């Protein structure tokens, strides 16, 4: 398999914004597929209580079911502990020729604080999701210069907002795929 996009995150829960944006990235970057990689524990959110890794993975499976250019990986969940991008990319590099690592706009400006950022650059091309609402930054370092910024179809949906809406008993229709919505209610997540 040639060129693969790796999209990591907490996905608590995965929502339509994730799906629409990554479909757009796949088209813009001509990727064979995009692999969603839910973290076990994010190094950037170590104290945030999230739904169990099993629930987050199950929601990803439901969300991408039947979409042949989307896939998922249990690598970080099976590994356990804090999920570092560099370790994940080393693993995927064993299987794929070309990796493109997809991150949100704000992440590139703190990329220098990540574990082994230089090695990440050697393993994958960094693709930064830029929206019309992204605020330009004056901060430029070698990682910002090396990144490829892509203007994606911006869908302003927040997982935090979805969790809050569920907690308050408000509807989450059209924010998450129908099967994900059913899963959230069936398993009493975020309530």
FENVENLIN-V631428 format. One record per run of one state. SS is the DSSP state (helix for helix, strand for strand, loop for the rest). FROM is the first residue (numbers start at 1). TO is the last residue. If there is no record, write none. Layout:
ss=<SS SS>
from=<FROM FROM>
to=<TO TO>
This chain:
ss=<loop strand loop helix loop strand loop strand loop helix loop strand loop helix loop strand loop helix loop strand helix loop helix loop helix loop strand loop helix loop strand loop helix loop helix loop>
from=<1 3 10 16 30 33 39 41 43 53 65 70 74 75 80 82 84 85 94 98 105 110 111 114 117 124 125 131 142 147 148 152 159 168 178 187>
to=<2 9 15 29 32 38 40 42 52 64 69 73 74 79 81 83 84 93 97 104 109 110 113 116 123 124 130 141 146 147 151 158 167 177 186 191>
